[in-house]
Amino acid sequence: LVKRLISKEDDMNPKFYTLPEEKQERIIRAAYEVFAKCGYKKASMSEIASAGEISKSLLFHYFRNKKELYLYLWKKVNSVSVRIETEYCTETEDFLEMIWQKVLARGAFMRRYPMVYLFSIRALLEEEREIQECVRIDYEAGYCRVLDEMMEKADCTKFRPGIDVRLLCQQIDWIMMTYLRPMVFTGKLEPEQFEKDFRKMIEQWKIAYTR
């Protein structure tokens, strides 16, 4: 995942990629951790530079300001999240099982890279106007891509007549964000409990919405 988070494929910041890869990874890890813990407003470039073991002037050489660095991190993690979720959803044609695969993908993400995951969710809850709209636009584009791929592959004939599957997916996504919100602000992820609770909810949705 870290390799994907600093990949050059979209060439978002070519100057940054001139650094040795080890230093790139150190800066990226430090920035995710500081933003995940502090949020956009309270995080400082000085703190990120210190955590990444580089000078603040060098950090500003590669990222002109805090906003540029934050959005760089956001665009990377959003792109990776979309890719992970679409990869996980190829294992079944059952729509609610696809939702379960998304839950497992998120759980795996939480366990392996907790600070990156905390950043990704906290970014969606960020209230600073200068980045809020950018985050929303990117997230909605990625969300629609994942949903379109799910709808294309899913067998929706198991649902009761009249069920709007796209609307149901939006409701599930809202429930998921509401569930994750307390974890973000306590800084404590609980992937096992997350998976356990959503497994129960998915079984209830099957009873309520499928034949």
Buried (B, 14 or more C-beta within 10 A) or exposed (E): EBEEBBBEEEEBBEEBBEBEEEBBBBBBBBBBBBBBBBBBEEBEBEBBBBBBEBEBEBBBEBBEEBBBBBBBBBBBBBBBBBBBBBEBBEEBBBBBBBBBBBBBBBBBBBEEBBBBBBBBBBBBBBEEEEBBEBBEEBBEEBBEBBBEBBBEBBEBEBBEEEEEBEEBBEEBBEEBEEBBBEBBEEEEBBBEEBBEEBEEBBEEBBEEBBE
